[in-house]
């Protein structure tokens, strides 16, 4: 009997589900309300296309490791931490943060899922992000306790700033403007940000 030819397919994957999909163009939303955990859906992952045999035994399509997919982070992440030496809140933990940027950082990310690294574009909607922290943030001697935020990658303008407003159960703090002047924040990378707040 003649052997059947091997059929190969290109597999594409992303997380979360796109807001819209037109052909191979996927649009995702960067939320303006997050919970401090990128694993809660604030991160956006798109896989590089993978070729695989049609008969590849994949029982659960959510197990993309069987397909050898390489996932790419489309967003940048800030990791906020409160050093003990900067803590004006006593024993109270930060429960909520409002991040006020001088230019848009949330909105929509559009990418061609066949080439997610080179085809991403951003359309800004909001310059403010609210973090309703799933795990309240305590002061720490290290930066191992942190709250994350996902935002659009790329360069900021020469006069860009960030102001951090922090809320505990009974106290409110606000930072001086933090300069983001001309800095470029790469997709898939994270930047530690020290919280300084006057109450």
KANORUR-V415803 format. One record per residue. PSI is psi in degrees with one decimal (* if undefined). NEAR is the number of other C-alpha atoms within 12 Angstrom. Layout:
PSI&NEAR ; PSI&NEAR
//
This chain:
143.0&3 ; 133.8&4 ; 140.8&5 ; 140.0&8 ; 148.3&9 ; 127.4&12 ; 134.4&12 ; 144.2&13 ; 152.0&15 ; 129.1&19 ; 140.0&26 ; 146.6&31 ; 150.7&33 ; 162.1&35 ; 131.7&28 ; -172.5&26 ; 134.8&18 ; 150.8&26 ; -35.7&21 ; 157.8&18 ; 123.2&17 ; 105.7&13 ; -119.9&11 ; 9.3&22 ; 117.2&24 ; 139.0&32 ; 130.1&33 ; 156.7&35 ; 130.5&36 ; 115.4&40 ; 144.2&35 ; -5.9&31 ; 121.1&32 ; 172.3&32 ; 10.7&30 ; 0.7&39 ; 116.2&27 ; -22.1&33 ; -5.9&20 ; 11.4&19 ; -0.9&25 ; -23.0&34 ; 154.4&40 ; 123.4&41 ; 133.9&36 ; 131.4&42 ; 148.6&31 ; 142.4&28 ; 142.2&26 ; 132.7&24 ; 137.9&22 ; 152.3&21 ; 147.3&17 ; -28.8&16 ; 9.0&15 ; 123.1&19 ; 86.6&14 ; 107.3&16 ; -31.3&12 ; 110.6&11 ; -18.7&16 ; -14.1&15 ; 75.7&13 ; -10.5&26 ; -28.1&17 ; -21.2&19 ; -3.7&29 ; 33.1&21 ; 138.1&24 ; 111.8&22 ; 138.4&26 ; 132.8&29 ; 127.5&33 ; -15.9&45 ; 166.8&43 ; 156.5&32 ; 134.1&34 ; 136.3&34 ; 106.2&26 ; 132.5&38 ; 153.3&36 ; 109.8&36 ; 145.7&26 ; -35.6&23 ; -16.4&17 ; 6.2&22 ; 111.8&30 ; 5.1&28 ; 1.5&30 ; -131.5&20 ; -2.7&17 ; 142.2&21 ; 151.8&32 ; 123.5&40 ; -24.8&28 ; 145.3&32 ; 143.9&39 ; 121.6&31 ; 116.5&42 ; 105.8&28 ; 159.1&32 ; -0.3&25 ; 161.0&28 ; 138.2&30 ; -12.7&40 ; 162.9&34 ; -133.9&30 ; 141.5&30 ; 128.7&38 ; 135.6&33 ; 152.4&37 ; 116.8&30 ; -8.5&35 ; -15.5&24 ; 69.5&23 ; -23.6&32 ; -41.6&26 ; -6.3&16 ; 13.6&19 ; 135.9&29 ; 156.1&25 ; 138.6&26 ; 112.7&23 ; 144.0&24 ; -48.2&21 ; 145.0&25 ; 9.1&27 ; 136.8&31 ; 131.2&37 ; 130.6&31 ; 111.4&35 ; 95.9&26 ; 122.3&29 ; -37.6&22 ; 106.4&19 ; 144.6&29 ; 121.7&38 ; 157.5&33 ; 146.2&30 ; 151.6&23 ; -14.6&16 ; -178.9&17 ; 26.3&22 ; -20.7&19 ; 116.3&27 ; 161.8&35 ; 133.9&41 ; 150.4&42 ; 140.7&44 ; 134.1&46 ; 169.8&51 ; 143.4&46 ; 169.4&37 ; -175.2&24 ; 148.3&22 ; 160.8&24 ; 171.0&19 ; -15.5&14 ; 21.1&17 ; 143.1&23 ; 165.0&26 ; 131.7&32 ; 131.4&30 ; 120.3&35 ; 129.7&32 ; 143.6&40 ; 127.7&31 ; -167.2&28 ; -32.9&17 ; -0.8&17 ; 154.1&23 ; 136.4&24 ; 153.8&30 ; 139.7&25 ; 159.8&29 ; 156.2&19 ; 132.8&22 ; 126.1&24 ; 131.3&20 ; 19.5&23 ; 114.0&19 ; 5.3&14 ; 146.0&18 ; 126.7&19 ; 111.0&26 ; 145.9&23 ; 140.4&30 ; 1.9&25 ; 164.7&24 ; 151.4&27 ; 123.4&27 ; 136.9&23 ; 119.5&28 ; 128.5&31 ; 123.0&40 ; 128.9&28 ; 135.3&30 ; 139.3&20 ; *&19
//
